[in-house]
Amino acid sequence: MAGDGEDQLRHGDERKARYLILPCIIAAAAALRYVFVDGIETLPFDPWRHLQLVKNISDGAGFTLFGGQPYIWYSPHWYYLASMLAPLASIEWVSCFLSVLSAIVFTLFLLRTEKSPGHAVTGGFMMAAFGPAIAFSCTYGSESFALFLMLSALLLAAYRSDLPSVLICGLLFGTALVSRMNFAFNFFLFMPVLKSRKTIIVFIMGIAVVFLLAWMRNNAIINGNAFVFTWDGLATKSNDYNFLSTLVPQMHPAISEGNRMLYEKIMPFPNWLHSRGQIQWGPAFFMLSSVVCLALSGRPWLIAAGIVPMIYFNFFERTLSASFFRHYVALFPVFFMGISIFAEKIGQKNKGFIHYIRILAVVSVLVSGVGYLKPSTMFPVERAVPPAEMTTGEYYMVNSGFFHPESLVFYYPDKRFIGMPLYPEQFDELAQRYPRYAGSIIWQLSFSVQNDLLKYLTESGRYRVDKMMKNRYGVGYLLLTATVPRDNDRL
């Protein structure tokens, strides 16, 4: 009976907290995201790739980007949703809306699972107003989509333990994972709410169904093409895909090596710690204090969801992709939970100051990320395309990096562009399979990981440099022309 009374009291507090907390969190989340998105002309983080994918779907070309080939670098779910819900100019508002919903769902989850509504106050306001959480979820990409699905699965699991509901949780989380695989460690967040072995098995089955469908789609595309165009158009040999890289193309050896080569040049250190020659005191304080709070939380599942990926991303992730702060958006809910738990622990020992401790925790986190509330507008697409004099033809191969070739696909819709292999020894086969494209190569000189290929093309006498020009932003380009005419019968 005492237990029933305690549960009723807790649920009563939960209902009251909903009415008091949620309106404030909704207002803060919506207002800050509106100001952020409304102040940006073009959102950063590979904008032309995402915009072109949605445009191609809207134009009836399907989920394609290079040479009409279905694209496997991303899962198509978010892009079809974005194309259905909004015209092209409003994709960012769909993402913004899902980001607001994520703050609401996260707050409701904390209200449901934590004994004190104070957790929801602290964690909810962090999710609503933390600058990086806004900047990294309000994008053209699938970050807010994956974040919303993951948190929705958590909330459903917290309320419903019947097997059909648990299966739906698995399907939601699985879709979040194939959309953004950096959410993988959030699996541990489900451990406290999946209370039996049977529910865990059903949950994993739901994830497995989504993985299987994604794997089958990718496998069909890989088997249907000798080369698959992936990250920044990089042409990857289909024979080099294994079981895992078919599901996660980032694990393909050429992609993994190419990513590392590029990020060693442009982002050798985590940019939450060091960027543009300066220590990033705010983000570094947030990340390191979050790790400390998680370590002191006393919750093994939370430590596994937060500290384990921090160790993996910063010490064992060989491509250096984790150097980008934005990839940690998947861990922000974990960090917010750790900080709110730590604040409540301190507050329980000093109950007269508990409200001040919560406020201090929220303010400290928000101040550490305040710099990200200022919109960082992407530079114009013209900076990432060659002068028009270099694109008088229709078909071109382009080296990868610095938003190429997708910037050209976006800017020159009446022309056709594909990428090239990382390894020189694979070029001839690609040229034989795509002879129309092999006649001319546009080579950007900013951030290339294929310099060995350029050396092979020029020193072998197969190509000559016809033009060397800079666009009006000073970015240099070469136009290479094949010295031996190629058969144009096949594409």
N, C-alpha and C positions, 0 to 999 in steps of 0.2 A: 504493500500500500504506500509506503513511504517513497518507494521508487516511482510509483505512478504519479504521486503528488509532485515529485521533483521534475518528472518529465512534463507535466502540465504547466508547471511554473516556467520551465525553460521554453516551451513552445509559446507560452504567453509573452515572455520577453522577446522571443523571436518575432512574433506578430507586431508588437509595439515598435521594435527596432526597424522593421520594414517600413512602417509609416513615417518614422522619424529620420532614418538614415537614407533610404533610397532616393527620395526627392532631391536631397542635397547632392548625392553622388551623381544622379542623372544630370542635374543642372551643371555640375562642375565638368563632368565628362563631355557633355554635349557642347557647352560653351567653349571650352578649350580646344576641342577638336574642330569646331566650326571656324574659330579664329585661325587655327593652324592651317587648315586646308584652304580656306578662302584667301589666305595671304600668299599662296604659292601658284605660280603660273604653270610650272611643270614639276611634279614630284620627282625626287631623286631615286636612285637604286634601279638601274636598268629600265628606264621608263619606256623607251621605244620598243624594246622587246615585248613588254607586257601589252602596250597599246596596240601593237601590230597583231599580236595573237588574237585579241578581242575583236579587232577590226576584221581580220580574216574570217572569224566565225560569223560576224554580222553580215559580211559580204557573201557568205555561202561557200567559202573556200575550206571550211573546217578548221580543225586545230593544227594548222600548218604554219611554217615560217620560212623555210629555205627550200627552194626548188619544188614546192608542192608536197614535200614529204611530211607526214604526220610527225609531230614534235614529241619527243619522249623526255626532254629535259625537265619538264614540269608535268604534273598531273592535270588533266583538262577541266576538273570539276569547277574550280573557281572561275575560270575564264568563260565557260558556258553560262554560269550563274550571272557574272558581270554583264555579259552580252545580252542576256534576257531582261535584266532588271534596269538597265540604264543605257542611254545612248553613249557613244564613245567619250564625250566630254565630261560625263558624270561618273565615270568609274570610281574616281576618288571618293565620291560621296557614298557609294555603296560600301566601300572599305571603311569609311569613317563611321557609318551607321553600325557596322558589325563591331567596330572597335568600342563604340558606346555600349552596345549590347554585352560585350565581353566584360566590361566593368560592372554592369548590373548583375550578370550571371555569377561573376566571381564573388560579389558581395553576398548574394543569396546563398552561395555555397558555404561561405564562412558562417553566415547566420545559422545555417542548418547543422554544421558539423562541429562548431566550437561552442563551448559552454557559455562563454561570455560574449555578448554582442560587441564588446570592445574590440575583439578581433576583426569583426566586420567593419567597424568604424575606421580602424587603422589601415587594414589591408585594402578596403574598398576605396578610400580616398587616395591611397598610393596608386592604385590601378587607374583611377579616374584622372589624376593630375600629374603623374610623373612624366616629365618631358620625353625621355626616350621611349616610354610605353606608347606615347601618342605618335611620336615621329616615326617609329618603326612598325606601327600597326596601320597607320594611315598612309598606305602606299598603293601603287597599281598592282602589286603582286598579291600573293595568297596569304600573307602573314595574318591579317585580321580574320580571314576565313578559317584558317587552321586554329587560331587562338580561340575563336568563338566555338568551334566544334569541340575542341578539347575540353573547354570549361563547361559546355552544355552536357557533354558526356559525364563529367564529374558531378554536376548538379543532379542529373537524372539518377545516377548511381547512388547518390546520397539520399534520395527520396524513395526510390523503388528498388527492391531486391528480387522481384520475381524474374524468372529466367528470360521471358521475352524482352523485358525492359533492359536487362543486362546485355542481351544480344544487341539491342539497339545502341547501347553505350559502346560496345565493341566496334560496331559499324561506324559510328560517329568518330571515335578516336582513330580507327584505321584510316578513315578518309582524311582526318587531320594529318596523319603521319605521311601518307603518300603525297599530300600537298606540300608538307614541310617536314622532312625527316628529322630536323633538329628538335622536334618535339618528342623524340623517342624516350628520353629519360623521364618524361612526365608520366610514363606508365606506372611508376612507383607511387604516384599520388592516389592511384585507385586502390591501393592495398588496404587502407583503413576502412573504405566503404564497401569493398567486396569481401564480405565476412566469412565466406565458406569456400572450400575447394571447388565445389560445383559451379559457383558463380564466377570464380576466376577462370575456370576452363571455358565456360560459355562466353565470357568476355574475350578471351584469347581467340575463340572460334570466330567471333565477329570481326576481329582484326584480321584474322587469316583469310576470311572471305574477300575483304577489300584488297588485301595484298595479292591474293591469287588473281583477281580480276585485273589489277594493275599489271601484274607480271605477264599475264596472257596477252594483254594489249601490247605491251612493249616487245614481247617476244615475237609477236606477229609482224611488227614493224621492222624489227632487227632482221628476222629471217627473210623479209621481203626486199631487203636492200643490202647491197655489198658494203655500202658506207652509210653511216647514220650521222646526221648533222645535229650537234648538241650545243653545249655551252659556247657562246659567241661564234656559232657556226662551225666549230671544230669538227672536221670529218673523221669519224672513228670507224675502224674496221669492225664489221659485224662479227667476224670470226673471233675477235678478242673479248667478246662479252661472255661472262660466265653466269651461273645461276643468280648470284647476288647482284652483280652489276646490271643485269637485265632489269631488276626491280629498282636498283639505286644506281643510275648511270654515272653518278659522281665517282663510283668505285672503278670505272673503266681505267685501265692503266694509262692510256694517253691523256685522258681528262685529268686524272689525279696528278700526273707529272706536269701537264700544262698549267693547271691551277697553281701548283707550287712555284713553278718558274715565274709566273706573273706576280703572285702575291709576295714573293721574295723581293721583287722590285718595288711594288707600290705599297705593301702593308706587311713589313717583316715582323712588326710587333703588334700586340693587341691594341687597337686604337681606343679602347676604353682606358688604357694605361698611358699610352704615349702616341701622340699624333702631331704631325707638322712641327717636329722639333721641340714639343712641349709636353710636360707631364699633364695628364688630364685629371686634375685633382678631384673634381666632382664625381665623375663616373668611377674613378678608382676608389674613392671613399665608399660609394654605394656598393660596388662589387665586393670589396674586401670586408666591409662591415656586414654584408649579407652572409658571407661565408662564415664569419664568426658567430652570427646569430643562429645560423643553421646548425653549426657544431654544438652550440649550447642549448639547442631546442629539446634535446632528449628524445627526439622522434627519428628512429632509424630510417623509416620510409622517406622522410623529408630530407634527411642527409643524403640518401641515395639519389633522390630526384634533383638535388642542388649541388652538393659538393662533388659527387662522382663525375657529373658532366663537366664541372669546372676544371677538374684535374685532367680529364680526357681532352677537352677542347684546347687547353693551354699547354699540354705537355706531350700528347700522343697523337693529335690530329695532324697528319703529315701534310695535308694540302695547304695548311695555314688559312683555310676558309674561316675558322673561328677567330681570326684576328679582327674581323668586322664585328663591332659592337652590336649591330642590328640583329645578328644571328642569335643573340641572347634573349630576344623577346620571348622565346619559349620558356625561359627560366624566370622571367619577371614574377609570375604568380607564385612560384616557389620562394623566391627571395622575399616577396611581400609577406607571405605566410610566416617565414622564419623571423622576420623583423617584428611582426605583430605578436608572435608567441613570446619572443624575448621581452618585448615591452610589457606584456601582461605579467610575465614572471616577475619583473622588477616591480611592477605596480602592486602585485599581491603582497609584496614585502613592505610596501610603503603606501598603504591604501589611501591615505590622505592626499597623496600626490599622483594617483593613478591617471587622472585626466590630463595632468600636465605632462606625464611621461608619454602618454599616447600622442599628445600634440607635438611634443619634442621629436618623437620618432617620425611622425608624418612630415613635419617641417624639415627635418634633417634630410630625409629622402627627396622631398620635392626640391629643396634648394640645390642638392647635388646634381639634379638633372634639369635645372631651370634653363641652362643654355640651349637645350634642345627644343624649347618652346618657340624659339625664334626660327621661322621657316627658312630652310636652306634650299633656295631655288636651283634647279638643275640648269646647267648652261644650255644655250640654244643648240638644237640639233645640227645647225650649220657648222658648228665647231668640230663635229665628228663625221663630216662627209667631205669628199674631195671636191675641188672646183668642177663646175659643169663641163668644162673643156675636156676633162678626163673621162667623161661618161657619155660619149657620143654613140657608143654601141648599145647593145641590149643585154648581153650575157657577160657576167664577170665572176671570176673567183676572187675572194678577198681573204686576207690573213685575219686571224682572230685577235681580239683585244681592243681596249678603248671603245667598247660598244659597237664594234664592227663584227659581222656585216649587218646586224639588225638596224643600225642607224641608216644605212643606205637603203635597205628594204623599205623602211618607213618614209624616207625623204624622196626617194625616186620610185614611186609606185608603178611606173610604166616599164621598169627595167627588172632584171633578174640577177640575184646574187646568191652564191653559196660559199661555204668555207673550204678550207684545205686541211690536209692531215698535219699532224705534228711532226711525223717522221718522213724525211725525204724519200725513203725507199717505197713509200706507199703512194707517192704522187702520180706516177705513171698510170697505175691502175685506175685511179680516180679520173685522170684526164681521159682515159679511154672510155670510161662509162659516162662521162659528161663532156663530150667534145665541144659542144657549143660554148660552154663556159670556159673551157681551157684555152681559148684563143687569146683572151686578155685577162690580166691579173691586176687588180688594184691593191697596192701594198701601202698600208699606213705605217708611218715611222715613229709612232708615239710609244706604244707599249706592245711589243710583239714578242711572242714566245716561239716563233718559227724562223728564227734567223738562219738556222742550219738549212732550212728549206730554201730560203732566198739565195743563199750561197750556192746550193745545188742548181737551182734554176738558171742563175746567171753564169756561173763558171762552166757549166756543162754546155753552154751555147744554145740551150733549148729556148731561152727567152732573152730578149734584149730590152733595155730600158728605153722606151720611146719618149716618155715625158717624166719630168721631175718638177713638181709644183707644190705650192703651199696654199691652203685656203685662207680666207681673210682673217682667221684667228691664229695663223702662223703654224698650223699643223701640216707637216710634210707628207707628201704622197709620191709614190712611184707608179707609173703605168708600164707594166711589162707586156710585151707582145711576143707570141710564139714565133720562132724563126722558121718552123716547119709547119705548113698548113695541115690541119687535122680534118679527118672525116667527120662530117656533121650529120651522119645518118642516125646516130643514136643519141638519146638523152640520158 
